[in-house]
Amino acid sequence: MSVNLRIPGPTPCPDDVLQAMSRQMINHRGPEFAEIVGRITDGLKTLFETKNDVLTLTSAGTGAMESAVVNTLSPGDRALVVSIGVFGNRFADICRTYGVNVDTLDFEQGTAADPERVAEALKADATYKAVLVTHNETSTGVTNDLGAIAKAIRGVRPQILVLVDAISSLGSLPLPVDAWDLDVVLTGSQKGWMVPPGMAMVSVSKRAWEAIAATKSPRYYFDYTKAKSFLEKGQTPWTPAVSVYFAMDVALRTLLAEGLPRIHARHARIGQMTRDGVKALGLKLLADERVASNTVTAVRVPDGVDGAALNKLMRTEYNTVLAGGQGPLAGKIFRIGHLGLVTEADIRACLDALRLALPRVGFAPVAA
Ligand SMILES: *Cc1c(COP(=O)(O)O)cnc(C)c1O
């Protein structure tokens, strides 16, 4: 029996995607690679629902976050970071690293950002050049209402840059980049895309390109202008993770055949099934259900239970790998990933394993 890898990335990959990874190398400056990168770029535009440029970078997701900052913001620029957890805080840290003058608008862990408060923060200070926001906060299992946030932002500052970390949502949850008028939207291959780690994908709007031309932050590897000019020749500026491009090419074929409506419905169904199942075991969710994520579920570790011991037992005796809590939530929650390649049977197996493991780490559910 294979391991039930239920973490929010890296996610399991289909067999044909794994087989694509074992292909012989090709010339990354030759016609075959140009065809592959062209097809990947077109497929991504469809799934991002955008006519903007889409760039692929050989990088972890965090590299794409850094790229968004260094390409659009200069030292001394003012930016507002809307944070509902660890990954929102990471966006703010990256900004500070590059001398961007950031204010953070923080919301309590397990809650979503309030669009009205984002609008108020923008009304209170007209100097912000950008708003940075996480679509799906993987550390707390919360999905922000990004459509409402974007609308609130545009209502106050129609031309401000909106930079979005969509690493654990794009390709799984609805995120129409052009309809919501988002400037830089980034994601990573190892989340809902069913591809091994190694590729980050970024959409860049016309408004963002205008900012990029004037940005003074130092950048070399992650220079969007170079990436765009090489993409026009069917290349990347530096040697790409060729095997990951092979894999993405195959995975996109599957995702495009399934189509966005069915992909979104599948994640919604499995997210609901996970939350219902967890509650039926007598456990409590971290997030309010109205904002709970359909790609990752954060579950409170019950009183008297050692979260690390639970995850260890699940891994060693029930073949199920769960994620722990990050930052301030370490030991307080565990997380179940359900994005990309995931079926009802995977979630049922995970819930069955939890039912058996929990009493062994001292959990006595209170009768409903
Ligand atoms: C996974 C994740 C990241 C970090 O991606 P890496 O590839 O580990 O750098 C950032 N933001 C969100 C929302 C994520 O889910």
The ligand as an SDF file (V2000), in Angstrom:
LIG
                    3D

 15 15  0  0  0  0  0  0  0  0999 V2000
    3.7030   26.2710    0.1440 C   0  0  0  0  0  0  0  0  0  0  0  0
    3.4040   27.7220    0.2570 C   0  0  0  0  0  0  0  0  0  0  0  0
    4.4230   28.6960    0.1790 C   0  0  0  0  0  0  0  0  0  0  0  0
    5.8750   28.3280    0.0990 C   0  0  0  0  0  0  0  0  0  0  0  0
    6.2010   27.6160   -1.0300 O   0  0  0  0  0  0  0  0  0  0  0  0
    7.6780   26.9770   -1.1190 P   0  0  0  0  0  0  0  0  0  0  0  0
    7.6330   26.2840   -2.4430 O   0  0  0  0  0  0  0  0  0  0  0  0
    7.8210   26.0740    0.0510 O   0  0  0  0  0  0  0  0  0  0  0  0
    8.6450   28.0950   -1.0760 O   0  0  0  0  0  0  0  0  0  0  0  0
    4.0770   30.0320    0.2410 C   0  0  0  0  0  0  0  0  0  0  0  0
    2.7850   30.4070    0.3520 N   0  0  0  0  0  0  0  0  0  0  0  0
    1.7840   29.5150    0.4450 C   0  0  0  0  0  0  0  0  0  0  0  0
    0.3850   30.0170    0.5800 C   0  0  0  0  0  0  0  0  0  0  0  0
    2.0680   28.1550    0.4030 C   0  0  0  0  0  0  0  0  0  0  0  0
    1.0690   27.2640    0.5010 O   0  0  0  0  0  0  0  0  0  0  0  0
  1  2  1  0
  2  3  1  0
  2 14  2  0
  3  4  1  0
  3 10  2  0
  4  5  1  0
  5  6  1  0
  6  7  2  0
  6  8  1  0
  6  9  1  0
 10 11  1  0
 11 12  2  0
 12 13  1  0
 12 14  1  0
 14 15  1  0
M  END
$$$$
